[in-house]
């Protein structure tokens, strides 16, 4: 017993020394980041929601269970870590107090013994599932199609091996305890008794030796595994619950976060680029929450598998972006920790890492290639799928901010859009008076706000730049206006007083111009006394509803599909004319993933007689982007396959008569791709893309087809 105690205690002390050193290193690295007081305040203000998040996201594995088979496997393995902690409590009790130790009060409960054995067996089955998935999806076999492409595969295999070692040493220790009579649980611990019955033939003395050996092996495996976890991607076991705790509500999507410096929003009238942090220009500029994101990455590749940029041959993988930032932070850590005098004596490899620019091409060995940064559409698929709630978009936008505002480095064609927004208030550079042209094509009057909202107007109709100036989108605008008029909903528009909401320029990274546009709009809306807004563009809808409150503009904002669905439900709009078409619906990212509006557009189509809906394979929360978000609408797509082409090919797979959507950007992008397919003969000439509102007005205004006369 003494020898067993000495070996076990010595191994534990040595392992804990190295573990504590690693934990202190990681803590020091994270706390060197910028402050994020808003995250702490948010967590404190929502304790009830925090408990729910931990129950659903961490213990319930909600996101992982969307991928049913691997999700269940991970659920079992994760719960094995919790439940088998009681076995390690028993193991250390046996080490210090003798092999007949059992946990006070609960140490002989049959239920606990059964749970320990059951979860260990379930975890073993989970290992088989993981092994099968990794072999089947080997990057060497499937290249970019594998979600494990770019992951640290050797570490993953070692983890599976160590979990296997935890399981077999546990049953060796417990089985030998059954053979010696030291095991505290009855037959409910079915696997331990099965192993123990096999060991009884060895005799009591041999079984007692095996029990000590099994005990030390079980503890030793755990200690080695602990050190490995603290030095690998599996650190997420400890930090993922913290990442979930401090995430943005509800899920990291919706609003772009304001530019912060030293934990405070930047006031551009007083800001100094030499003193304030404009975006992220070096790894030290990230907040401690950013470092927590980096440490939480499991390298599972779910984000990568859903990313439209990665799926169309572009260099952006949300997974490897986070991995590269994490690896750079840890490699640069000695430089970050050192004083100016100490830095001169640092090893050459550390100084080389410290000298790498955060964003830069191969010629300067940047951590993140510019093509990676500018391939992002901000669609949110990565954030939606991430099981540990990493906020990839926040980091991409922050790095873009530095590139745009400090380095003046961004795709040249986006500069035209930027200049137009500064000078004309819209991305196309058209006259502000053009915003009223669509009204002339209506046969009823639309009130235009001059100073105050008309007293009888319930909603301000936020038309948006595309809705007012782009020919295809104007059809949607007119349809919405007609539907509101038919339903008796009083509304008004701003006309020339409306400027771009600022979404494209904010997601480009030019925060200064966004604030200029947004503050102008907020001032206009507040002075006009606007309370309720209906927006046709999901990008405007998202910005008005989720980002304008950052600047003092708080309104009740709805998307037009939400309002129209309500009007249909309440009988104020009645679709009567059948539309006998097969229609597939494309979910706009900023309406769906960013704001969880999935049902209302589909509800509207369901009310139109004759419509047959056919979902695409990737729909709703797994919907595939059109390629226009993140200011990509105004950038050339030079790398890989065009995202809108990929999406239209998926739509064509449903053999639709019409493709519907609820976003002017999607309308343009999908329409362009369909026209290309028509020119190549891959799509029928009658195929068109229309907004859900256009389908509804067609059915509401049209006359029912006459029934055939009865035969006399």
C-alpha positions in Angstrom: 0.0 0.0 0.0 2.9 2.4 0.9 4.6 1.9 -2.5 1.3 2.3 -4.3 0.7 5.6 -2.4 4.2 6.9 -3.1 3.9 6.2 -6.8 0.4 7.6 -7.1 1.2 10.7 -5.0 4.5 11.5 -6.8 2.9 11.2 -10.2 0.0 13.4 -9.2 2.3 16.2 -7.7 4.5 16.2 -10.8 1.5 16.4 -13.2 -0.2 19.1 -11.2 3.0 21.3 -11.2 3.0 21.2 -15.0 -0.8 21.6 -15.2 -0.7 24.7 -12.9 2.1 26.3 -15.0 0.1 25.8 -18.2 -3.1 27.2 -16.6 -1.2 30.3 -15.4 0.3 30.7 -18.9 -3.1 30.6 -20.5 -4.6 32.9 -18.0 -1.8 35.4 -18.3 -2.1 35.3 -22.1 -5.9 35.9 -22.1 -5.7 38.7 -19.5 -3.1 40.5 -21.7 -6.0 41.0 -24.2 -8.2 44.1 -24.3 -10.9 44.4 -21.6 -14.5 43.3 -22.4 -16.5 44.7 -19.5 -19.7 44.4 -21.5 -19.4 40.6 -21.5 -19.1 40.5 -17.7 -21.9 42.9 -17.2 -24.1 40.9 -19.6 -23.4 37.6 -17.8 -24.1 39.2 -14.4 -27.4 40.7 -15.7 -28.7 37.5 -17.0 -28.0 34.8 -14.4 -31.2 32.9 -15.2 -30.4 32.8 -18.9 -26.8 31.8 -18.1 -28.1 28.8 -16.2 -30.4 27.9 -19.1 -27.5 28.3 -21.6 -25.2 26.0 -19.6 -28.0 23.4 -19.3 -28.9 23.5 -23.0 -25.6 24.3 -24.8 -23.1 22.5 -22.5 -24.9 19.7 -20.7 -27.6 19.3 -23.3 -25.3 19.6 -26.3 -28.0 21.3 -28.4 -25.9 22.3 -31.3 -24.0 19.1 -31.5 -27.2 17.1 -31.5 -28.2 18.8 -34.8 -25.7 16.3 -36.3 -27.4 13.3 -34.8 -24.9 10.4 -34.9 -21.7 12.3 -34.0 -23.8 14.5 -31.6 -25.0 11.5 -29.6 -21.5 10.1 -29.6 -20.1 13.3 -28.2 -22.9 13.6 -25.7 -22.0 10.2 -24.2 -18.3 11.0 -24.2 -18.9 14.4 -22.6 -21.1 13.0 -19.9 -18.5 10.3 -19.3 -16.1 13.0 -18.2 -18.6 14.2 -15.6 -19.9 10.8 -14.3 -16.5 9.1 -14.3 -15.1 11.8 -12.1 -16.8 9.8 -9.3 -14.6 6.8 -10.3 -11.5 9.0 -10.0 -12.8 10.1 -6.6 -13.0 6.4 -5.7 -9.6 5.8 -7.2 -7.9 8.5 -5.1 -9.8 7.3 -2.0 -8.4 3.8 -2.6 -4.9 5.2 -3.1 -5.0 7.0 0.3 -7.4 4.9 2.4 -7.2 1.4 1.0 -8.7 -0.6 -1.8 -12.0 -1.2 0.0 -12.7 2.6 0.0 -16.1 3.8 -1.2 -17.6 7.3 -1.4 -19.5 8.2 1.8 -23.3 8.0 1.5 -23.5 7.3 -2.2 -20.6 4.9 -2.6 -22.7 1.7 -2.5 -25.8 2.9 -4.5 -26.6 0.5 -7.3 -27.8 3.4 -9.4 -24.3 5.1 -9.3 -22.5 1.9 -10.1 -24.8 1.3 -13.1 -24.4 4.9 -14.3 -20.6 4.6 -14.1 -20.5 1.4 -16.1 -23.2 2.4 -18.6 -21.5 5.8 -19.5 -18.2 4.1 -19.9 -19.6 1.6 -22.3 -21.5 4.3 -24.1 -18.3 6.4 -24.4 -16.5 3.4 -25.8 -19.2 3.1 -28.5 -18.8 6.8 -29.1 -15.1 6.2 -29.7 -16.0 3.7 -32.4 -18.3 6.2 -34.0 -15.6 8.9 -33.9 -13.1 6.6 -35.4 -15.4 5.6 -38.2 -16.3 9.2 -39.0 -12.6 10.3 -39.0 -11.6 7.4 -41.2 -14.5 8.0 -43.6 -13.9 11.7 -43.7 -10.1 11.6 -43.9 -8.8 14.8 -45.6 -6.4 12.7 -47.6 -9.5 11.0 -49.2 -11.9 13.9 -49.5 -9.5 16.9 -49.5 -11.6 20.1 -49.1 -14.9 18.2 -48.7 -13.7 16.9 -45.3 -14.5 19.1 -42.4 -11.3 17.8 -40.7 -9.2 19.4 -43.5 -6.7 21.6 -41.7 -7.3 20.2 -38.2 -4.5 18.8 -36.0 -5.4 15.2 -36.7 -2.6 13.6 -34.6 -4.0 15.2 -31.5 -7.5 14.0 -32.2 -6.3 10.4 -32.6 -4.3 10.6 -29.4 -7.4 11.9 -27.6 -9.4 8.9 -28.8 -6.6 6.6 -27.7 -6.4 8.2 -24.2 -10.2 8.0 -23.7 -9.9 4.3 -24.6 -7.2 4.0 -22.0 -9.3 5.6 -19.4 -12.1 3.1 -20.1 -10.1 -0.1 -20.1 -8.0 0.8 -17.0 -11.2 1.7 -15.2 -12.7 -1.7 -15.9 -9.4 -3.4 -15.0 -9.3 -1.6 -11.6 -13.0 -2.2 -10.9 -13.0 -5.8 -12.3 -10.1 -6.7 -10.1 -12.0 -5.1 -7.2 -14.9 -7.5 -7.9 -12.5 -10.4 -7.9 -11.0 -9.4 -4.5 -14.3 -8.5 -2.9 -13.3 -4.8 -2.6 -15.8 -3.5 -5.1 -18.6 -1.6 -3.4 -21.4 -2.0 -6.0 -23.6 -4.9 -6.7 -24.5 -6.5 -10.1 -26.0 -3.2 -11.4 -22.4 -2.3 -12.3 -22.7 -4.9 -15.1 -19.5 -4.5 -17.0 -17.3 -4.3 -13.9 -18.8 -7.6 -12.7 -18.4 -9.1 -16.2 -14.7 -8.3 -16.1 -14.4 -9.3 -12.5 -15.9 -12.7 -13.1 -13.3 -13.3 -15.7 -10.5 -12.3 -13.4 -11.6 -14.5 -10.5 -9.9 -17.5 -12.1 -6.5 -15.9 -11.5 -6.8 -16.2 -7.7 -7.1 -13.6 -5.0 -3.4 -12.7 -4.8 -3.1 -12.1 -8.5 -6.3 -10.1 -8.6 -5.1 -7.9 -5.7 -1.9 -7.1 -7.7 -4.0 -6.4 -10.7 -6.2 -4.1 -8.7 -3.2 -2.0 -7.6 -1.8 -2.0 -11.1 -5.2 -1.0 -12.5 -5.6 1.7 -10.0 -2.2 3.3 -10.7 -2.7 2.9 -14.5 -6.1 4.5 -14.2 -4.7 7.5 -12.3 -1.6 7.7 -14.5 -3.7 7.8 -17.7 -5.8 10.6 -16.3 -2.7 12.7 -15.4 -1.2 12.3 -18.8 -4.5 13.1 -20.4 -4.8 16.2 -18.2 -1.5 17.6 -19.4 -2.3 16.8 -23.0 -5.7 18.5 -22.8 -4.2 21.6 -21.4 -1.7 21.7 -24.3 -4.1 20.9 -27.1 -7.4 21.8 -28.8 -9.1 19.6 -26.1 -8.7 22.5 -23.8 -12.3 23.2 -24.8 -13.3 20.7 -22.2 -12.6 23.3 -19.6 -13.0 26.6 -21.4 -16.1 26.0 -23.6 -18.5 26.4 -20.7 -16.9 29.8 -20.0 -17.2 30.7 -23.7 -20.9 29.9 -23.7 -21.3 31.9 -20.5 -19.8 35.1 -21.9 -21.2 34.9 -25.4 -23.3 37.6 -27.0 -27.1 37.1 -26.8 -28.8 35.3 -28.3 -26.2 33.5 -30.3 -23.5 35.8 -31.5 -25.4 36.9 -34.6 -27.5 40.0 -35.5 -25.6 43.1 -34.6 -22.0 44.0 -35.3 -20.4 45.0 -32.1 -19.3 48.7 -31.7 -15.6 49.5 -32.0 -14.1 49.4 -28.6 -10.8 50.7 -27.2 -9.7 49.8 -23.7 -13.2 48.5 -23.1 -15.0 51.7 -24.1 -16.8 52.6 -27.4 -14.7 54.8 -29.6 -15.8 58.5 -30.1 -14.5 59.4 -33.5 -14.5 63.1 -32.7 -11.9 62.6 -30.1 -10.3 59.3 -31.2 -6.5 59.0 -31.9 -5.3 56.1 -34.0 -2.0 56.2 -32.2 -3.5 55.7 -28.8 -6.9 54.0 -29.4 -7.3 50.5 -30.8 -8.9 50.7 -34.2 -10.0 47.2 -34.8 -7.5 44.4 -34.6 -4.0 45.1 -36.0 -2.1 42.7 -33.9 -2.9 39.8 -31.7 -2.7 41.8 -28.5 -5.6 44.0 -29.8 -8.1 41.1 -29.3 -10.1 41.1 -26.1 -9.9 38.3 -23.5 -13.1 37.0 -25.0 -11.3 36.7 -28.3 -8.6 34.6 -26.6 -11.3 32.5 -25.0 -12.8 31.9 -28.5 -9.4 30.8 -29.7 -8.9 28.4 -26.8 -12.4 27.0 -27.2 -12.0 25.8 -30.8 -12.4 22.0 -31.0 -11.3 21.9 -34.6 -14.4 19.9 -35.4 -14.9 21.6 -38.7 -18.6 22.1 -38.6 -18.1 25.8 -39.3 -15.9 24.9 -42.3 -18.4 22.4 -43.7 -21.1 25.1 -43.8 -19.0 28.1 -44.9 -20.1 29.2 -48.5 -16.6 30.7 -49.1 -14.9 27.4 -48.3 -17.4 25.4 -50.2 -16.8 27.4 -53.4 -13.0 27.0 -53.4 -12.0 30.2 -51.5 -9.2 30.2 -48.9 -11.5 31.2 -46.0 -12.0 28.4 -43.4 -13.5 29.8 -40.2 -11.9 26.9 -38.4 -8.4 27.5 -39.6 -8.8 31.3 -39.1 -9.4 30.7 -35.4 -6.7 28.1 -35.2 -4.1 30.4 -36.9 -5.0 33.2 -34.5 -4.7 30.8 -31.5 -1.4 29.3 -32.6 0.1 32.8 -33.3 -1.0 34.1 -29.9 0.6 31.2 -28.1 3.8 31.4 -30.2 4.1 35.2 -29.6 3.3 34.9 -25.9 6.9 35.1 -24.7 7.3 38.4 -26.6 4.0 39.7 -25.2 5.0 38.9 -21.7 8.6 40.3 -21.9 9.7 43.8 -21.2 11.3 45.9 -23.9 14.8 45.0 -22.5 14.0 41.3 -22.3 12.7 41.2 -25.9 16.2 41.7 -27.2 17.3 38.4 -25.8 14.3 36.3 -26.9 14.9 33.3 -29.2 15.0 34.0 -32.9 11.8 32.0 -33.6 9.8 34.0 -31.0 11.1 37.3 -32.5 10.2 36.1 -36.0 6.7 35.2 -34.9 6.3 38.5 -33.2 7.3 40.3 -36.4 4.6 38.7 -38.5 1.8 41.1 -39.5 -1.7 39.9 -38.4 -3.0 40.3 -41.9 -0.7 40.0 -44.9 0.0 37.9 -48.0 2.6 35.3 -48.5 5.3 37.9 -49.3 5.1 39.2 -45.7 4.2 35.9 -44.0 1.0 37.3 -42.5 -1.0 35.3 -40.0 -4.2 35.8 -41.9 -4.1 36.1 -45.7 -6.1 39.1 -47.0 -8.0 36.8 -49.4 -9.2 34.9 -46.3 -10.4 38.1 -44.7 -12.2 39.4 -47.7 -13.9 36.1 -48.7 -16.3 36.3 -45.8 -20.0 37.1 -46.6 -20.9 37.5 -42.9 -23.6 34.9 -43.5 -23.3 33.5 -40.0 -23.2 29.8 -40.9 -20.0 29.4 -38.9 -21.4 30.9 -35.7 -24.7 29.1 -36.1 -22.9 25.7 -36.3 -20.1 26.2 -33.8 -20.9 23.9 -30.8 -18.8 26.1 -28.4 -20.2 29.5 -29.6 -17.1 31.0 -31.2 -18.0 34.4 -32.7 -16.0 34.3 -36.0 -17.7 37.2 -37.6 -16.8 39.6 -34.8 -13.1 38.8 -35.3 -13.3 39.1 -39.1 -15.1 42.5 -38.9 -12.6 43.8 -36.3 -9.6 42.8 -38.5 -11.3 44.4 -41.5 -11.7 47.6 -39.5 -8.0 47.9 -38.9 -7.2 47.1 -42.6 -9.7 49.7 -43.9 -9.3 52.5 -41.4 -5.6 52.3 -40.5 -4.0 50.5 -43.5 -6.4 51.7 -46.2 -6.1 48.1 -47.5 -9.2 46.6 -49.0 -10.5 45.4 -52.5 -10.4 48.4 -54.8 -13.9 48.0 -56.2 -15.3 48.4 -52.6 -13.7 51.8 -52.7 -16.3 52.9 -55.3 -19.1 51.8 -53.0 -17.5 53.6 -50.1 -17.1 56.8 -52.0 -20.7 56.7 -53.2 -22.0 56.2 -49.7 -20.0 59.1 -48.4 -21.1 61.5 -51.2 -24.6 60.3 -52.1 -25.8 58.2 -49.2 -26.3 55.0 -51.4 -23.9 52.4 -52.8 -24.7 53.2 -56.4 -24.0 56.9 -56.2 -27.5 57.9 -57.6 -29.3 61.1 -56.8 -31.3 61.1 -53.6 -34.4 62.2 -55.5 -34.3 58.9 -57.4 -35.6 57.3 -54.2 -39.1 58.4 -55.1 -39.3 57.2 -58.7 -41.0 53.9 -57.8 -44.0 55.8 -56.3 -44.9 57.3 -59.7 -45.7 53.8 -60.9 -48.4 53.3 -58.3 -52.1 54.3 -58.7 -52.5 55.5 -55.1 -50.7 58.2 -53.0 -47.8 57.3 -50.7 -47.2 59.9 -48.0 -43.6 61.2 -47.9 -42.3 62.4 -44.6 -41.2 66.0 -44.6 -40.7 66.8 -41.0 -43.0 64.6 -38.9 -44.7 61.3 -39.5 -48.3 61.7 -40.7 -50.6 61.3 -37.7 -52.5 58.4 -39.2 -49.4 56.5 -40.4 -48.7 53.4 -38.3 -45.5 52.4 -40.0 -42.6 54.0 -41.6 -41.8 51.9 -44.7 -38.0 51.8 -44.9 -37.5 51.2 -48.6 -33.7 50.8 -48.6 -31.2 51.7 -51.3 -31.8 48.6 -53.4 -35.6 48.8 -53.0 -35.6 52.3 -54.2 -32.9 52.3 -56.8 -32.4 48.8 -58.2 -34.9 47.9 -61.0 -35.6 44.3 -59.9 -35.9 45.2 -56.2 -38.3 48.0 -57.0 -40.8 45.4 -58.1 -40.8 44.1 -54.5 -41.1 47.6 -53.1 -44.2 48.3 -55.2 -45.7 44.9 -54.2 -45.2 45.6 -50.5 -46.7 49.1 -50.8 -49.7 47.8 -52.7 -50.3 45.0 -50.2 -50.2 47.5 -47.3 -52.6 49.8 -49.1 -55.0 46.9 -49.8 -54.8 45.8 -46.1 -55.6 49.3 -44.9 -52.2 49.7 -43.2 -51.3 53.4 -43.1 -47.6 54.0 -43.8 -45.2 56.7 -45.0 -41.7 56.8 -46.5 -38.7 59.1 -46.0 -37.9 59.4 -49.7 -34.8 61.6 -50.2 -34.4 61.9 -46.4 -33.5 58.2 -46.2 -29.8 57.3 -46.5 -28.2 53.9 -46.6 -28.6 52.1 -43.3 -24.9 51.6 -43.3 -24.8 47.8 -43.3 -22.4 47.3 -46.3 -19.9 49.9 -45.1 -19.9 48.6 -41.5 -19.3 45.1 -42.5 -16.6 46.3 -44.9 -14.9 47.7 -41.8 -15.3 51.4 -42.3 -16.9 52.2 -38.9 -16.5 55.9 -39.2 -18.7 56.1 -42.3 -21.2 53.7 -40.8 -21.6 56.0 -37.8 -22.0 59.0 -40.0 -24.8 57.4 -42.0 -26.4 55.8 -38.9 -26.4 58.9 -36.8 -27.9 60.9 -39.7 -30.7 58.3 -40.0 -31.3 58.1 -36.3 -31.6 61.9 -36.1 -34.1 61.9 -39.0 -36.1 59.1 -37.5 -36.2 60.5 -34.0 -37.1 64.0 -35.2 -39.9 62.5 -37.4 -41.3 60.7 -34.3 -41.0 57.2 -35.9 -41.9 54.4 -33.6 -42.6 51.4 -35.9 -40.7 50.5 -39.0 -41.3 47.9 -41.7 -38.2 47.1 -43.8 -38.0 45.1 -47.0 -34.2 44.5 -46.9 -33.0 42.0 -44.3 -29.7 43.9 -44.1 -31.6 47.2 -43.3 -33.9 45.3 -41.0 -31.0 43.8 -39.0 -29.2 47.1 -38.8 -32.2 49.2 -37.8 -33.4 46.6 -35.2 -30.1 45.4 -33.7 -27.4 48.1 -34.4 -29.2 51.4 -34.3 -29.9 51.1 -30.6 -26.1 51.4 -30.1 -26.5 54.9 -31.4 -29.7 55.9 -29.6 -32.2 54.7 -32.2 -34.6 52.3 -30.7 -37.7 51.3 -32.8 -40.1 48.5 -33.2 -38.8 47.0 -36.5 -40.4 44.2 -38.5 -39.5 42.6 -41.8 -42.1 42.9 -44.5 -42.7 39.1 -44.5 -43.5 39.3 -40.8 -46.0 42.0 -41.3 -47.5 40.5 -44.4 -47.9 37.1 -42.7 -49.7 38.8 -39.9 -52.0 40.6 -42.3 -52.8 37.3 -44.1 -53.5 35.5 -40.7 -55.8 38.2 -39.6 -57.8 38.2 -42.9 -56.7 41.7 -44.0 -55.1 40.1 -47.0 -56.7 37.2 -48.8 -54.8 35.3 -51.5 -57.4 34.1 -54.0 -55.9 33.5 -57.4 -54.1 30.1 -57.6 -50.5 30.1 -58.6 -49.9 26.6 -59.9 -46.1 26.5 -59.6 -43.4 24.6 -57.8 -41.5 27.1 -55.8 -38.3 26.7 -53.8 -37.5 29.3 -51.1 -34.1 30.7 -50.5 -33.5 31.9 -46.9 -31.7 35.3 -46.8 -28.9 35.0 -44.2 -29.6 38.2 -42.5 -33.3 37.4 -42.1 -32.9 33.7 -41.2 -29.7 32.9 -39.3 -29.2 36.5 -38.0 -32.7 37.1 -36.9 -34.4 33.7 -36.8 -37.2 34.6 -39.3 -37.8 31.3 -41.0 -41.5 30.6 -40.7 -43.3 33.8 -41.9 -42.1 33.7 -45.6 -43.1 30.0 -45.8 -46.4 30.7 -44.1 -47.3 33.3 -46.7 -46.5 30.9 -49.6 -48.5 28.2 -47.8 -51.6 30.5 -47.9 -51.3 31.1 -51.7 -53.6 28.5 -53.5 -51.8 26.2 -55.9 -48.3 26.8 -54.7 -46.2 23.6 -54.2 -43.2 24.3 -52.1 -40.0 22.3 -52.4 -37.2 22.9 -49.9 -33.6 22.9 -51.0 -31.2 20.5 -49.2 -29.6 23.4 -47.4 -32.4 25.5 -45.9 -33.3 27.4 -42.8 -30.5 27.5 -40.2 -28.3 25.5 -42.7 -29.3 27.7 -45.6 -26.6 28.6 -48.2 -25.6 32.2 -48.8 -26.2 34.0 -52.0 -22.8 35.7 -51.8 -23.8 39.3 -51.3 -23.4 39.8 -47.5 -20.4 41.3 -45.7 -20.2 44.0 -48.5 -19.4 41.2 -51.0 -22.2 42.6 -53.2 -19.8 45.3 -54.3 -16.6 43.2 -54.6 -15.6 41.0 -57.5 -15.6 37.2 -56.8 -12.3 36.2 -58.4 -11.4 33.1 -56.5 -13.1 29.7 -56.9 -16.7 29.2 -58.0 -19.2 32.0 -57.6 -21.3 31.5 -54.5 -24.6 32.5 -56.2 -23.9 30.0 -58.9 -23.5 27.2 -56.3 -26.8 28.3 -54.7 -28.7 28.4 -58.0 -27.4 25.0 -59.0 -28.9 23.7 -55.7 -32.2 25.4 -56.4 -32.3 24.0 -59.9 -32.0 20.5 -58.4 -35.6 21.0 -57.1 -36.8 21.6 -60.7 -38.7 24.8 -59.7 -40.9 27.0 -61.7 -40.0 29.9 -59.5 -37.3 30.7 -56.9 -38.6 32.9 -54.1 -36.7 34.9 -51.5 -37.2 37.9 -49.2 -34.2 40.0 -49.8 -33.2 42.5 -52.6 -29.6 41.4 -52.4 -30.6 37.8 -52.8 -33.0 38.7 -55.6 -30.1 40.3 -57.6 -27.5 37.6 -56.9 -29.7 34.7 -57.6 -31.2 36.4 -60.7 -27.8 37.0 -62.2 -26.9 33.4 -61.7 -30.1 32.1 -63.2 -29.6 34.4 -66.2 -26.2 32.8 -66.7 -27.8 29.3 -66.5 -30.4 30.3 -69.0 -27.7 31.5 -71.4 -26.0 28.2 -71.1 -29.2 26.2 -71.5 -29.1 24.8 -68.0 -32.3 26.6 -66.8 -35.6 27.0 -68.4 -36.4 30.4 -69.9 -39.5 30.8 -67.8 -37.6 30.5 -64.5 -37.5 33.7 -62.4 -36.6 34.9 -59.0 -39.3 36.8 -57.1 -39.8 38.1 -53.6 -42.5 36.5 -51.5 -44.4 39.8 -51.6 -44.6 39.6 -55.4 -46.2 36.1 -55.1 -48.7 37.4 -52.6 -49.7 40.5 -54.6 -50.2 38.3 -57.7 -52.6 36.1 -55.8 -54.3 38.9 -53.8 -55.0 41.1 -56.8 -55.7 38.5 -59.5 -59.1 37.2 -60.3 -59.9 33.5 -59.6 -59.8 31.4 -62.7 -63.4 30.6 -63.9 -64.6 27.1 -63.1 -65.4 25.0 -66.2 -69.1 25.1 -67.1 -71.1 22.1 -66.0 -72.1 19.8 -68.8 -75.7 20.1 -69.7 
